[in-house]
Amino acid sequence: MSYYRYHVFFCINQREGGARCCNDCGAQALRDYAKQRIKSLKQSGKNNIRVNNAGCLDRCDEGPVIVIYPDEIWYTYVDQEDIDEIIDEYLMKGNVVERLKI
């Protein structure tokens, strides 16, 4: 059994020289929001959900991106509403959010 039910990795990479990257799309702020929301739902920690920073996940052209383990589900997002939908539908209910899946 996995230590966490879900382990959510947010790419927060910042590339130099103007190359497209997730952090240019507000990835750090939305990762911080997701982490706080999971805590407020009392879903963080062992046997629950862990939200982490990740370096480059090498999918910048589809970004910003997150990957959720152990299911290896990849999502893109635009705003807080997308993050809420991923939390509410996938992390809380187990329903894949097809419109955000990459």
PyMOL CGO cylinders between C-alpha atoms (Angstrom):
from pymol import cmd
from pymol.cgo import CYLINDER

trace = [
    CYLINDER, 0.00, 0.00, 0.00, 1.17, 3.48, -0.82, 0.3, 1, 1, 1, 1, 1, 1,
    CYLINDER, 1.17, 3.48, -0.82, 2.00, 5.94, 1.99, 0.3, 1, 1, 1, 1, 1, 1,
    CYLINDER, 2.00, 5.94, 1.99, -0.36, 8.48, 0.40, 0.3, 1, 1, 1, 1, 1, 1,
    CYLINDER, -0.36, 8.48, 0.40, -3.70, 7.76, -1.24, 0.3, 1, 1, 1, 1, 1, 1,
    CYLINDER, -3.70, 7.76, -1.24, -2.76, 10.38, -3.85, 0.3, 1, 1, 1, 1, 1, 1,
    CYLINDER, -2.76, 10.38, -3.85, 0.54, 12.17, -4.39, 0.3, 1, 1, 1, 1, 1, 1,
    CYLINDER, 0.54, 12.17, -4.39, 0.06, 15.33, -6.48, 0.3, 1, 1, 1, 1, 1, 1,
    CYLINDER, 0.06, 15.33, -6.48, 3.07, 16.88, -8.20, 0.3, 1, 1, 1, 1, 1, 1,
    CYLINDER, 3.07, 16.88, -8.20, 2.80, 20.43, -9.57, 0.3, 1, 1, 1, 1, 1, 1,
    CYLINDER, 2.80, 20.43, -9.57, 5.44, 21.45, -12.07, 0.3, 1, 1, 1, 1, 1, 1,
    CYLINDER, 5.44, 21.45, -12.07, 6.62, 24.86, -10.90, 0.3, 1, 1, 1, 1, 1, 1,
    CYLINDER, 6.62, 24.86, -10.90, 9.63, 25.05, -13.20, 0.3, 1, 1, 1, 1, 1, 1,
    CYLINDER, 9.63, 25.05, -13.20, 10.85, 28.48, -14.28, 0.3, 1, 1, 1, 1, 1, 1,
    CYLINDER, 10.85, 28.48, -14.28, 12.82, 28.44, -17.52, 0.3, 1, 1, 1, 1, 1, 1,
    CYLINDER, 12.82, 28.44, -17.52, 15.19, 31.18, -18.54, 0.3, 1, 1, 1, 1, 1, 1,
    CYLINDER, 15.19, 31.18, -18.54, 15.34, 33.01, -21.82, 0.3, 1, 1, 1, 1, 1, 1,
    CYLINDER, 15.34, 33.01, -21.82, 11.60, 33.28, -22.39, 0.3, 1, 1, 1, 1, 1, 1,
    CYLINDER, 11.60, 33.28, -22.39, 11.04, 29.56, -23.00, 0.3, 1, 1, 1, 1, 1, 1,
    CYLINDER, 11.04, 29.56, -23.00, 7.52, 28.45, -22.13, 0.3, 1, 1, 1, 1, 1, 1,
    CYLINDER, 7.52, 28.45, -22.13, 7.20, 27.01, -18.63, 0.3, 1, 1, 1, 1, 1, 1,
    CYLINDER, 7.20, 27.01, -18.63, 4.54, 26.14, -16.07, 0.3, 1, 1, 1, 1, 1, 1,
    CYLINDER, 4.54, 26.14, -16.07, 5.48, 28.81, -13.57, 0.3, 1, 1, 1, 1, 1, 1,
    CYLINDER, 5.48, 28.81, -13.57, 4.75, 31.52, -16.16, 0.3, 1, 1, 1, 1, 1, 1,
    CYLINDER, 4.75, 31.52, -16.16, 1.13, 30.36, -15.88, 0.3, 1, 1, 1, 1, 1, 1,
    CYLINDER, 1.13, 30.36, -15.88, 0.90, 30.84, -12.11, 0.3, 1, 1, 1, 1, 1, 1,
    CYLINDER, 0.90, 30.84, -12.11, 1.81, 27.28, -11.17, 0.3, 1, 1, 1, 1, 1, 1,
    CYLINDER, 1.81, 27.28, -11.17, 3.36, 28.15, -7.79, 0.3, 1, 1, 1, 1, 1, 1,
    CYLINDER, 3.36, 28.15, -7.79, 0.34, 30.16, -6.64, 0.3, 1, 1, 1, 1, 1, 1,
    CYLINDER, 0.34, 30.16, -6.64, -2.10, 27.45, -7.74, 0.3, 1, 1, 1, 1, 1, 1,
    CYLINDER, -2.10, 27.45, -7.74, 0.01, 24.74, -6.11, 0.3, 1, 1, 1, 1, 1, 1,
    CYLINDER, 0.01, 24.74, -6.11, -0.07, 26.75, -2.86, 0.3, 1, 1, 1, 1, 1, 1,
    CYLINDER, -0.07, 26.75, -2.86, -3.84, 27.10, -3.21, 0.3, 1, 1, 1, 1, 1, 1,
    CYLINDER, -3.84, 27.10, -3.21, -4.29, 23.35, -3.79, 0.3, 1, 1, 1, 1, 1, 1,
    CYLINDER, -4.29, 23.35, -3.79, -2.12, 22.47, -0.79, 0.3, 1, 1, 1, 1, 1, 1,
    CYLINDER, -2.12, 22.47, -0.79, -4.10, 24.80, 1.48, 0.3, 1, 1, 1, 1, 1, 1,
    CYLINDER, -4.10, 24.80, 1.48, -7.44, 23.54, 0.15, 0.3, 1, 1, 1, 1, 1, 1,
    CYLINDER, -7.44, 23.54, 0.15, -6.45, 19.91, 0.78, 0.3, 1, 1, 1, 1, 1, 1,
    CYLINDER, -6.45, 19.91, 0.78, -5.44, 20.85, 4.34, 0.3, 1, 1, 1, 1, 1, 1,
    CYLINDER, -5.44, 20.85, 4.34, -8.73, 22.70, 4.91, 0.3, 1, 1, 1, 1, 1, 1,
    CYLINDER, -8.73, 22.70, 4.91, -10.60, 19.58, 3.78, 0.3, 1, 1, 1, 1, 1, 1,
    CYLINDER, -10.60, 19.58, 3.78, -8.56, 17.60, 6.33, 0.3, 1, 1, 1, 1, 1, 1,
    CYLINDER, -8.56, 17.60, 6.33, -7.28, 15.36, 3.55, 0.3, 1, 1, 1, 1, 1, 1,
    CYLINDER, -7.28, 15.36, 3.55, -3.53, 15.90, 3.94, 0.3, 1, 1, 1, 1, 1, 1,
    CYLINDER, -3.53, 15.90, 3.94, -0.96, 13.54, 5.38, 0.3, 1, 1, 1, 1, 1, 1,
    CYLINDER, -0.96, 13.54, 5.38, -0.46, 9.80, 5.67, 0.3, 1, 1, 1, 1, 1, 1,
    CYLINDER, -0.46, 9.80, 5.67, -3.11, 7.68, 3.92, 0.3, 1, 1, 1, 1, 1, 1,
    CYLINDER, -3.11, 7.68, 3.92, -4.53, 10.84, 2.36, 0.3, 1, 1, 1, 1, 1, 1,
    CYLINDER, -4.53, 10.84, 2.36, -3.27, 13.41, -0.14, 0.3, 1, 1, 1, 1, 1, 1,
    CYLINDER, -3.27, 13.41, -0.14, 0.15, 15.03, -0.46, 0.3, 1, 1, 1, 1, 1, 1,
    CYLINDER, 0.15, 15.03, -0.46, 0.72, 18.08, -2.69, 0.3, 1, 1, 1, 1, 1, 1,
    CYLINDER, 0.72, 18.08, -2.69, 4.34, 18.67, -3.74, 0.3, 1, 1, 1, 1, 1, 1,
    CYLINDER, 4.34, 18.67, -3.74, 6.46, 20.90, -5.94, 0.3, 1, 1, 1, 1, 1, 1,
    CYLINDER, 6.46, 20.90, -5.94, 8.11, 19.29, -8.93, 0.3, 1, 1, 1, 1, 1, 1,
    CYLINDER, 8.11, 19.29, -8.93, 10.81, 20.51, -11.21, 0.3, 1, 1, 1, 1, 1, 1,
    CYLINDER, 10.81, 20.51, -11.21, 10.33, 20.28, -14.93, 0.3, 1, 1, 1, 1, 1, 1,
    CYLINDER, 10.33, 20.28, -14.93, 8.00, 17.44, -15.90, 0.3, 1, 1, 1, 1, 1, 1,
    CYLINDER, 8.00, 17.44, -15.90, 8.92, 17.99, -19.58, 0.3, 1, 1, 1, 1, 1, 1,
    CYLINDER, 8.92, 17.99, -19.58, 5.38, 18.66, -20.81, 0.3, 1, 1, 1, 1, 1, 1,
    CYLINDER, 5.38, 18.66, -20.81, 5.63, 22.45, -20.98, 0.3, 1, 1, 1, 1, 1, 1,
    CYLINDER, 5.63, 22.45, -20.98, 3.78, 22.65, -24.28, 0.3, 1, 1, 1, 1, 1, 1,
    CYLINDER, 3.78, 22.65, -24.28, 0.73, 21.15, -22.55, 0.3, 1, 1, 1, 1, 1, 1,
    CYLINDER, 0.73, 21.15, -22.55, 1.20, 23.11, -19.35, 0.3, 1, 1, 1, 1, 1, 1,
    CYLINDER, 1.20, 23.11, -19.35, 0.84, 24.06, -16.74, 0.3, 1, 1, 1, 1, 1, 1,
    CYLINDER, 0.84, 24.06, -16.74, 0.76, 20.44, -15.65, 0.3, 1, 1, 1, 1, 1, 1,
    CYLINDER, 0.76, 20.44, -15.65, 0.29, 18.22, -12.64, 0.3, 1, 1, 1, 1, 1, 1,
    CYLINDER, 0.29, 18.22, -12.64, 0.69, 14.47, -12.34, 0.3, 1, 1, 1, 1, 1, 1,
    CYLINDER, 0.69, 14.47, -12.34, -1.10, 12.43, -9.70, 0.3, 1, 1, 1, 1, 1, 1,
    CYLINDER, -1.10, 12.43, -9.70, 0.22, 9.12, -8.42, 0.3, 1, 1, 1, 1, 1, 1,
    CYLINDER, 0.22, 9.12, -8.42, -0.30, 6.24, -7.96, 0.3, 1, 1, 1, 1, 1, 1,
    CYLINDER, -0.30, 6.24, -7.96, -2.73, 6.46, -10.91, 0.3, 1, 1, 1, 1, 1, 1,
    CYLINDER, -2.73, 6.46, -10.91, -0.31, 8.39, -13.18, 0.3, 1, 1, 1, 1, 1, 1,
    CYLINDER, -0.31, 8.39, -13.18, -3.05, 10.80, -14.24, 0.3, 1, 1, 1, 1, 1, 1,
    CYLINDER, -3.05, 10.80, -14.24, -1.80, 13.97, -15.96, 0.3, 1, 1, 1, 1, 1, 1,
    CYLINDER, -1.80, 13.97, -15.96, -3.82, 17.17, -15.91, 0.3, 1, 1, 1, 1, 1, 1,
    CYLINDER, -3.82, 17.17, -15.91, -3.47, 20.67, -17.22, 0.3, 1, 1, 1, 1, 1, 1,
    CYLINDER, -3.47, 20.67, -17.22, -5.29, 23.62, -15.69, 0.3, 1, 1, 1, 1, 1, 1,
    CYLINDER, -5.29, 23.62, -15.69, -5.85, 27.32, -16.21, 0.3, 1, 1, 1, 1, 1, 1,
    CYLINDER, -5.85, 27.32, -16.21, -7.21, 28.71, -12.97, 0.3, 1, 1, 1, 1, 1, 1,
    CYLINDER, -7.21, 28.71, -12.97, -8.44, 28.07, -9.44, 0.3, 1, 1, 1, 1, 1, 1,
    CYLINDER, -8.44, 28.07, -9.44, -11.75, 26.68, -10.74, 0.3, 1, 1, 1, 1, 1, 1,
    CYLINDER, -11.75, 26.68, -10.74, -9.86, 23.96, -12.64, 0.3, 1, 1, 1, 1, 1, 1,
    CYLINDER, -9.86, 23.96, -12.64, -7.89, 23.07, -9.50, 0.3, 1, 1, 1, 1, 1, 1,
    CYLINDER, -7.89, 23.07, -9.50, -11.13, 22.93, -7.50, 0.3, 1, 1, 1, 1, 1, 1,
    CYLINDER, -11.13, 22.93, -7.50, -12.63, 20.59, -10.10, 0.3, 1, 1, 1, 1, 1, 1,
    CYLINDER, -12.63, 20.59, -10.10, -9.60, 18.27, -9.96, 0.3, 1, 1, 1, 1, 1, 1,
    CYLINDER, -9.60, 18.27, -9.96, -9.76, 18.24, -6.15, 0.3, 1, 1, 1, 1, 1, 1,
    CYLINDER, -9.76, 18.24, -6.15, -13.54, 17.83, -5.91, 0.3, 1, 1, 1, 1, 1, 1,
    CYLINDER, -13.54, 17.83, -5.91, -14.04, 15.33, -8.70, 0.3, 1, 1, 1, 1, 1, 1,
    CYLINDER, -14.04, 15.33, -8.70, -10.84, 13.31, -8.90, 0.3, 1, 1, 1, 1, 1, 1,
    CYLINDER, -10.84, 13.31, -8.90, -9.13, 13.49, -5.52, 0.3, 1, 1, 1, 1, 1, 1,
    CYLINDER, -9.13, 13.49, -5.52, -12.33, 13.39, -3.45, 0.3, 1, 1, 1, 1, 1, 1,
    CYLINDER, -12.33, 13.39, -3.45, -14.63, 11.24, -5.62, 0.3, 1, 1, 1, 1, 1, 1,
    CYLINDER, -14.63, 11.24, -5.62, -12.31, 9.33, -7.97, 0.3, 1, 1, 1, 1, 1, 1,
    CYLINDER, -12.31, 9.33, -7.97, -13.93, 10.71, -11.16, 0.3, 1, 1, 1, 1, 1, 1,
    CYLINDER, -13.93, 10.71, -11.16, -11.41, 11.52, -13.91, 0.3, 1, 1, 1, 1, 1, 1,
    CYLINDER, -11.41, 11.52, -13.91, -11.82, 15.09, -15.17, 0.3, 1, 1, 1, 1, 1, 1,
    CYLINDER, -11.82, 15.09, -15.17, -11.65, 14.30, -18.89, 0.3, 1, 1, 1, 1, 1, 1,
    CYLINDER, -11.65, 14.30, -18.89, -11.66, 17.92, -20.09, 0.3, 1, 1, 1, 1, 1, 1,
    CYLINDER, -11.66, 17.92, -20.09, -8.40, 18.63, -18.19, 0.3, 1, 1, 1, 1, 1, 1,
    CYLINDER, -8.40, 18.63, -18.19, -6.67, 15.28, -18.74, 0.3, 1, 1, 1, 1, 1, 1,
    CYLINDER, -6.67, 15.28, -18.74, -3.61, 15.20, -20.98, 0.3, 1, 1, 1, 1, 1, 1,
]
cmd.load_cgo(trace, "trace")
